[in-house]
Amino acid sequence: MPVLLVFGLFVVIATAHNITFLEVPMYGDPHQEANLVCHYMNDQGDPALHSVKWYRGSNEIFRFTPGQQPPTRTFNSTAGGVSRGSCNLNSCAISVILPRNYNTKLSFTCEVSTEGPRFAVVKQTKELTVAVTLKEDPVISGVPGTVQLGEDVLLNCTTKPAMPPANIVWYIDGRPDRTDFGTRNNNTPVSNANDFNLRSSWRAIRLRVATSRGFMALRCEAIQPMQPPYIRATNATLVVARSPHLSMFTAAGSSSTMLEATVLILTLCISVHIFSKYSALSEV
């Protein structure tokens, strides 16, 4: 019987708070502070909260101890530190200064412990990738109102500045396009870095209309190469006309087709002129 009582006492003392939710953003802009929040609660009869500690990797960067004065303490860290924190008996929020090394993955741990003598501990860890994600979908330009079967169309897809710069993939009717117009080694061209070291991306394609369905489905995907990847996309539609129009004669851009189109237009104009004069003479 004494053994059972000791075992029961051990279970009560070892009970810890529960971490209900750990808020760590998946991506963090190095030009801004990252806001992290650890939410926790205790069940009725649990020991009181002893401390809440934040770790970046294996380095402690912040501590909240409600039984001490002052209750919060910030620790220097070679990987960067905390600018401010606000904690209570249910949550602990901190703002973290991020390094300027893009595509770097950081781990943050919240550790909650209860009062002794056993100081039961629970912890959770989440990762953050340093990156400036795309704030808008890519833009598709060059889409005409209508196109003809066999017509060539030049399209371009462009992103806003981001870091790391996005890789662009075109999809035509649901299938990825692998013909790169103006690119080498299948690399997406990128701009020079702006004042914030961010770069835009673009990719152009030239395609020939080869469907009689009445339309072609276009999709441009901008993929930032991170773990996990960040993707934004834009869809567009090429409308395929059912009857020929003048663009059939001008789409290729050669001198012979331009000449044929010019001759056709002149012939139509002369025919209309002759018909008009004939009609006027008939009335006389």
C-alpha positions as CSV (number, residue, x, y, z in Angstrom):
1,M,0.0,0.0,0.0
2,P,2.7,2.6,0.8
3,V,4.3,1.8,-2.6
4,L,1.1,2.7,-4.4
5,L,0.8,6.0,-2.5
6,V,4.3,7.0,-3.5
7,F,3.7,6.1,-7.1
8,G,0.5,8.2,-7.2
9,L,2.4,11.2,-5.7
10,F,5.0,10.9,-8.4
11,V,2.4,11.1,-11.2
12,V,0.9,14.3,-9.8
13,I,4.2,16.0,-9.3
14,A,5.4,15.0,-12.8
15,T,2.4,16.6,-14.6
16,A,3.4,19.5,-16.9
17,H,1.5,22.2,-18.7
18,N,0.3,21.5,-22.3
19,I,1.5,23.5,-25.2
20,T,-1.7,24.0,-27.2
21,F,-0.3,25.9,-30.2
22,L,3.1,27.1,-31.3
23,E,3.1,30.0,-33.8
24,V,6.2,30.1,-36.0
25,P,5.8,31.5,-39.6
26,M,6.9,29.1,-42.3
27,Y,8.9,32.0,-44.0
28,G,10.5,35.1,-42.5
29,D,11.6,38.3,-44.3
30,P,15.1,39.3,-43.0
31,H,14.1,43.0,-43.4
32,Q,11.4,42.5,-40.7
33,E,11.3,40.8,-37.3
34,A,9.6,37.5,-37.0
35,N,6.8,37.2,-34.4
36,L,6.6,33.9,-32.5
37,V,4.0,32.9,-30.0
38,C,3.8,29.9,-27.7
39,H,0.4,29.1,-26.2
40,Y,0.1,26.8,-23.2
41,M,-2.4,25.8,-20.4
42,N,-2.5,23.7,-17.3
43,D,-5.1,21.3,-16.0
44,Q,-6.8,21.7,-12.6
45,G,-4.5,20.5,-9.9
46,D,-1.3,20.9,-12.0
47,P,1.8,22.5,-10.4
48,A,2.2,26.2,-11.1
49,L,4.2,27.5,-14.1
50,H,7.9,27.8,-13.4
51,S,9.3,29.1,-16.7
52,V,9.0,29.4,-20.5
53,K,12.2,29.3,-22.5
54,W,12.7,30.0,-26.2
55,Y,15.6,28.4,-28.1
56,R,17.0,29.1,-31.5
57,G,18.6,25.9,-32.5
58,S,20.4,24.8,-29.3
59,N,20.9,28.4,-28.0
60,E,18.5,29.8,-25.4
61,I,17.5,33.3,-26.6
62,F,14.6,34.2,-24.1
63,R,13.3,33.2,-20.7
64,F,10.1,34.0,-18.8
65,T,10.1,33.2,-15.1
66,P,7.0,34.6,-13.4
67,G,8.4,34.0,-9.9
68,Q,11.4,36.3,-10.5
69,Q,12.0,40.0,-10.9
70,P,12.3,41.0,-13.6
71,P,10.3,38.1,-15.0
72,T,11.8,38.2,-18.5
73,R,15.4,37.8,-19.6
74,T,17.0,38.0,-23.1
75,F,20.2,36.1,-23.9
76,N,22.8,37.1,-26.5
77,S,23.2,34.7,-29.3
78,T,25.7,34.5,-32.2
79,A,22.8,33.6,-34.5
80,G,20.8,36.7,-33.6
81,G,18.5,37.5,-30.8
82,V,15.2,38.7,-29.5
83,S,14.2,42.4,-29.7
84,R,11.3,42.2,-27.3
85,G,8.9,39.8,-25.5
86,S,5.6,39.8,-23.8
87,C,4.5,36.8,-21.7
88,N,1.8,35.8,-19.2
89,L,0.6,32.5,-17.6
90,N,-1.0,31.4,-20.9
91,S,1.2,32.6,-23.7
92,C,4.7,34.0,-24.4
93,A,5.3,36.1,-27.5
94,I,8.7,37.2,-28.8
95,S,10.0,39.2,-31.8
96,V,13.2,37.7,-33.4
97,I,15.8,39.4,-35.5
98,L,16.5,37.2,-38.6
99,P,19.9,36.9,-40.4
100,R,20.3,38.2,-43.9
101,N,21.2,34.8,-45.3
102,Y,18.4,33.9,-47.7
103,N,17.1,30.3,-47.9
104,T,18.5,29.6,-44.4
105,K,16.3,27.3,-42.3
106,L,16.1,28.1,-38.6
107,S,14.5,26.0,-35.8
108,F,12.7,27.6,-32.8
109,T,11.7,25.7,-29.7
110,C,9.3,26.7,-26.9
111,E,10.0,24.9,-23.6
112,V,7.5,25.1,-20.7
113,S,8.3,23.8,-17.2
114,T,6.3,23.6,-14.0
115,E,7.4,24.1,-10.4
116,G,9.4,21.6,-8.6
117,P,10.5,19.4,-7.1
118,R,10.5,17.6,-10.4
119,F,10.1,20.6,-12.8
120,A,8.2,18.6,-15.5
121,V,9.0,19.9,-19.0
122,V,7.2,20.0,-22.4
123,K,8.5,21.4,-25.6
124,Q,7.6,21.9,-29.3
125,T,9.8,22.9,-32.2
126,K,9.0,24.5,-35.6
127,E,11.2,25.7,-38.5
128,L,11.3,29.0,-40.3
129,T,13.0,29.6,-43.7
130,V,14.5,33.0,-44.3
131,A,13.1,34.3,-47.5
132,V,11.1,37.2,-49.2
133,T,8.2,35.4,-50.7
134,L,6.3,36.6,-53.8
135,K,3.6,39.0,-52.7
136,E,1.7,38.8,-56.0
137,D,0.9,36.3,-58.7
138,P,3.2,36.4,-61.9
139,V,2.0,38.5,-64.8
140,I,1.4,37.0,-68.3
141,S,1.8,39.4,-71.2
142,G,1.4,39.1,-75.0
143,V,-1.9,37.3,-75.0
144,P,-3.8,38.5,-78.1
145,G,-7.6,38.7,-78.4
146,T,-7.9,35.8,-80.8
147,V,-5.5,33.6,-82.7
148,Q,-5.6,31.4,-85.8
149,L,-4.7,27.7,-86.2
150,G,-1.0,27.6,-87.1
151,E,-0.3,31.1,-85.9
152,D,2.8,31.8,-83.8
153,V,2.4,33.6,-80.5
154,L,5.1,35.1,-78.2
155,L,4.2,35.2,-74.5
156,N,6.1,36.4,-71.4
157,C,5.7,35.7,-67.7
158,T,7.2,38.0,-65.1
159,T,7.3,38.1,-61.3
160,K,7.8,40.9,-58.8
161,P,11.1,41.0,-56.9
162,A,11.7,38.3,-54.3
163,M,14.5,36.2,-52.8
164,P,15.4,33.6,-53.7
165,P,14.3,34.4,-57.2
166,A,11.6,32.2,-58.6
167,N,11.9,29.6,-61.3
168,I,9.2,29.9,-63.9
169,V,7.5,26.9,-65.6
170,W,4.9,27.3,-68.4
171,Y,2.1,24.8,-68.8
172,I,0.2,24.5,-72.2
173,D,-3.1,22.7,-71.9
174,G,-1.9,21.1,-68.7
175,R,1.5,19.9,-69.9
176,P,4.8,21.6,-68.9
177,D,6.5,23.4,-71.8
178,R,10.3,22.7,-72.0
179,T,11.2,24.9,-75.0
180,D,13.0,27.9,-73.5
181,F,12.9,31.1,-75.6
182,G,15.9,33.2,-75.0
183,T,17.3,31.1,-72.1
184,R,20.2,28.7,-71.7
185,N,20.6,25.6,-69.6
186,N,16.9,25.7,-68.6
187,N,17.6,28.5,-66.1
188,T,15.0,31.2,-65.6
189,P,16.5,34.7,-66.4
190,V,16.6,37.0,-63.4
191,S,17.1,40.8,-63.0
192,N,19.9,42.5,-61.2
193,A,19.4,42.9,-57.4
194,N,17.4,45.9,-56.3
195,D,18.2,48.0,-53.2
196,F,16.9,45.2,-50.9
197,N,18.9,42.5,-52.8
198,L,15.6,41.1,-54.4
199,R,15.4,39.9,-58.0
200,S,12.6,39.6,-60.5
201,S,12.2,36.6,-62.8
202,W,10.8,36.1,-66.3
203,R,10.5,33.5,-69.0
204,A,9.3,33.9,-72.6
205,I,7.9,31.2,-74.9
206,R,7.0,31.1,-78.5
207,L,4.3,28.6,-79.3
208,R,2.4,27.7,-82.5
209,V,-1.4,27.3,-82.2
210,A,-2.0,23.6,-82.9
211,T,-5.5,22.9,-81.6
212,S,-9.0,23.1,-83.1
213,R,-10.8,23.0,-79.7
214,G,-11.4,26.7,-79.8
215,F,-9.0,27.6,-77.0
216,M,-5.6,26.9,-75.4
217,A,-5.1,26.9,-71.6
218,L,-2.0,28.7,-70.4
219,R,-0.5,28.6,-66.9
220,C,2.6,30.3,-65.5
221,E,4.0,28.9,-62.3
222,A,6.6,30.9,-60.3
223,I,8.4,28.5,-57.9
224,Q,10.8,29.8,-55.2
225,P,13.4,27.0,-54.6
226,M,13.0,26.6,-50.9
227,Q,12.0,23.9,-48.5
228,P,9.1,23.8,-48.7
229,P,8.8,25.5,-52.1
230,Y,6.7,28.7,-52.4
231,I,4.5,28.7,-55.5
232,R,2.3,31.4,-57.1
233,A,0.6,31.0,-60.5
234,T,-1.5,32.8,-63.1
235,N,-3.8,31.3,-65.7
236,A,-4.8,32.7,-69.1
237,T,-6.6,31.5,-72.2
238,L,-5.8,31.7,-75.9
239,V,-9.0,31.9,-77.9
240,V,-8.7,30.2,-81.3
241,A,-10.8,31.9,-84.0
242,R,-13.0,29.7,-86.2
243,S,-12.5,31.7,-89.4
244,P,-9.4,33.2,-91.0
245,H,-8.5,36.8,-90.4
246,L,-5.7,39.1,-91.6
247,S,-3.3,37.9,-88.9
248,M,-2.9,34.7,-90.9
249,F,-1.1,36.8,-93.6
250,T,1.0,38.8,-91.1
251,A,1.8,36.4,-88.3
252,A,5.0,35.0,-90.0
253,G,6.2,38.5,-90.5
254,S,7.9,37.7,-93.9
255,S,8.0,40.1,-96.8
256,S,6.2,37.7,-99.1
257,T,3.2,37.3,-96.8
258,M,3.1,41.1,-96.3
259,L,3.1,41.6,-100.1
260,E,0.3,39.0,-100.5
261,A,-1.8,40.8,-97.9
262,T,-1.2,44.2,-99.5
263,V,-2.2,42.9,-102.9
264,L,-5.4,41.4,-101.5
265,I,-6.4,44.7,-99.8
266,L,-5.7,46.7,-103.0
267,T,-7.7,44.2,-105.0
268,L,-10.7,44.6,-102.7
269,C,-10.4,48.4,-102.8
270,I,-10.3,48.5,-106.6
271,S,-13.3,46.1,-106.8
272,V,-15.3,48.3,-104.5
273,H,-14.4,51.4,-106.5
274,I,-15.4,49.9,-109.9
275,F,-18.6,48.6,-108.4
276,S,-19.5,52.1,-107.1
277,K,-18.8,53.7,-110.5
278,Y,-20.9,51.1,-112.3
279,S,-23.8,51.7,-110.0
280,A,-23.6,55.4,-110.5
281,L,-23.6,55.0,-114.4
282,S,-26.5,52.7,-114.2
283,E,-28.6,55.2,-112.4
284,V,-27.9,57.8,-115.1
